[in-house]
Amino acid sequence: MSMPFYVPPEQVMKDRADFARKGIARGRSVIVLGYDKGIVFVAENPSRALHKVSEIYDRIAFAAVGRYNEFESLRVAGIRYADLRGYSYDRADVTARALANSYAQTIGAVFTQEQKPFEIEIVVAEVGRTPDGDQIFRLTYDGSVADEQGFVAMGGASDIAEDRLGQAWRPGLSLAEALRMAVDVLAAPPNASGAAGSSGQSGTSAPSSGENTPRVIDAGMLEVAVLDRERPRRTFRRVTGALLDRLLSADDPTANAPTADESHPGHPEVLSGESEQPPPV
């Protein structure tokens, strides 16, 4: 009778972590930023049907990178959790912290018990009545939860992106400023000056000029949504079309207020001018 090979538990966990990190690094980045009137989500996503950013509940949104089928199942589970809790108790009892804890248990159980871990990172964000009340929770492939302050970047070269955001982000940004900052970080080459190029090691070859050229990211390559604290109940809305073009090209950073037909008072998926109807309860 042959004896099974013994693999130390720490080696198993390391292999699973390396596997998950490689899968996440292949995904296009998502950046979440606080701005003066709420929280903005900016994802590099040319698809108009497969969303990386979605509404969960009245003041809560979800963003993810990695395998679509895996984070989509978590998104649906989060909506069911929020609807059941809001219906059984009160809508105010549905919080991003409780949802993040529920996600952490599920993701952590998969990482430790299943053969293959989730290749995903997710953000659960809740907009408060004031900027101090905003909450952004980042969950990694092993179920770890981090309470982020102001901004977070996931997928791709997230460490470099967060270094750049840390240098540029400040409280009180307008929506146009925050959006253009996120696009600049997404478009910046990995070898741009800053955190990525400050190692100072000798003997390394200098990157070519092509590697230092920022990519061109237009509105068609972006998925943008906001949690707008000034909306009465359902704060989530997508930013598309003429409004997105205007925000990306605005010369005046304060020119970010939507016009009457762009204020999106109806369904959070479509910009329209219809009067707001309260959601069924």
ZITA-V149722 format. One record per residue. BURIAL is 1 if it has 24 or more other ideal C-beta (glycine too) atoms within 12 Angstrom, else 0. Layout:
[[BURIAL] [BURIAL]]
This chain:
[[0] [0] [0] [0] [0] [0] [0] [0] [0] [0] [0] [0] [0] [0] [0] [1] [1] [0] [1] [1] [1] [0] [1] [1] [1] [0] [1] [1] [1] [1] [1] [1] [1] [1] [1] [1] [1] [1] [1] [1] [1] [1] [1] [1] [1] [0] [0] [0] [0] [0] [1] [1] [1] [1] [1] [1] [1] [1] [1] [1] [1] [1] [1] [1] [1] [1] [1] [1] [0] [1] [1] [0] [0] [1] [1] [0] [0] [1] [1] [0] [1] [1] [1] [0] [1] [1] [0] [0] [0] [0] [0] [0] [0] [1] [1] [1] [0] [1] [1] [1] [0] [1] [1] [1] [0] [1] [1] [1] [0] [1] [1] [0] [0] [0] [0] [0] [1] [1] [1] [1] [1] [1] [1] [1] [1] [1] [1] [0] [0] [0] [1] [0] [0] [1] [1] [1] [1] [1] [1] [1] [1] [1] [1] [0] [1] [0] [0] [1] [0] [1] [1] [1] [1] [1] [1] [1] [1] [1] [0] [1] [1] [1] [1] [1] [1] [0] [0] [1] [1] [0] [0] [0] [1] [1] [1] [1] [1] [1] [1] [1] [1] [1] [1] [1] [1] [1] [1] [1] [1] [1] [1] [1] [0] [1] [0] [0] [0] [0] [0] [0] [0] [0] [0] [0] [0] [0] [0] [0] [0] [0] [0] [0] [0] [0] [0] [0] [1] [0] [1] [0] [0] [1] [1] [1] [1] [1] [1] [1] [1] [0] [1] [0] [1] [1] [1] [1] [1] [1] [1] [1] [0] [0] [1] [1] [0] [1] [1] [1] [0] [0] [0] [0] [0] [0] [0] [1] [0] [1] [0] [0] [0] [1] [0] [1] [1] [0] [0] [1] [0] [0] [1] [0] [0] [0] [0] [0] [0] [0] [0] [0] [0]]
